[in-house]
Amino acid sequence: MEVILMKELLEANDKLAEENRAYFSSRHILAVNLMGAPGSGKTTLISAVARELPDLRIGVIEGDIASSIDAENLEKQGIRSSQINTCGECHLDSHVIREGADQLNMKDAIVFIENVGNLICPAEFDLGESVRLLAASVPEGDDKPFKYVPMFSYIDAVALTKCDLKDAVGFDTRNFLKGLRAVSKAPVFEVSLKKGAAPSGAAEVAAYLKKKYEEIK
Amino acid sequence: MHELPVVLDLLRVMDEETKKRGLHKVSRIRLVIGELSSIIDESVQMYFEIAAKDSVCANAALEFEHRPAVLKCLKCGKEFPHEKSFSCPDCGGDATLVKGTGREFYIESFDGE
């Protein structure tokens, strides 16, 4: 006999994501799922945004395949972090987020969930976040929105990082925006956080997140 | 890349659904996969063959139906499936993604006894 089912897969993850959403909401936390390729500047962006928001509590749930380098560096700057090692898994799922959130044990805060560096799989797993932020770096190329449609259509905002390298790598901002606009209305923040130079753009990302944080009150 | 957890979820659902209906064997499963869901048929097939061995789905055939993401031309309004280009095949205008299309990922039906 044929059984018509019409049943969503990844339902288990989606259920847990809703539980996480309720948890974050009950603690007045703005959860930000920060995604991006390896080396796109996710951790650097978190540090810079935290410096722009000295009056707000900032926490980080760090996802990495292995190591706790990022969490240690953030802790050195006084940013509370919990480390999740995925042991080879290419993305974070809702189950591990709850563990990371319990470790952090924060309230009234912006909590970044720094996802595993990957432009594909994280776009498949809702974590219960309120904001999906993508760090897309200039050296990756202006054609990425055309190639990684699942990710670029999944996000709420883009931090275009390493903008100081635009000329060096011949980055065509118009082409990047053309690809992005075909699949998303996400605002784009141009960011440059070169070591030793004055930071630019982090304040705008911080203001965007602060506004989102105030909206959940 | 993450087809193993997907296959395990599929087997969990099939186990529940067959038990509910008193079925003991599944011969065919039809999956609908949207273009934007990043799931590769061959990987699902490979993991399925390994993971389904001792389950109610052992030796079941998998059928994949693909759904494209749909774009809408901002100039002339034509809707067309996203293949390689974001430009309208009729007028060449820029297009925008029709929300929700291409994200499908579900079990449509199965044959059981």
Interface residues (C-beta under 8 A of the other chain):
Chain A: M1 E2 V3 I4 L5 M6 K7 E8 L9 L10 E11 A12 N13 E89 C90 H91 D93 N118 I120 C121 A123 E124 F146 V149 P150 S153 K178 G179 R181 A182 V183 S184
Chain B: M1 H2 P5 V6 D9 L10 R12 V13 E17 R21 L23 L31 E35 L36 S37 S38 A69 L71 H82 F86 D94 A95 T96 L97 G102 F105 Y106 I107 E108 S109 F110 D111 G112 E113
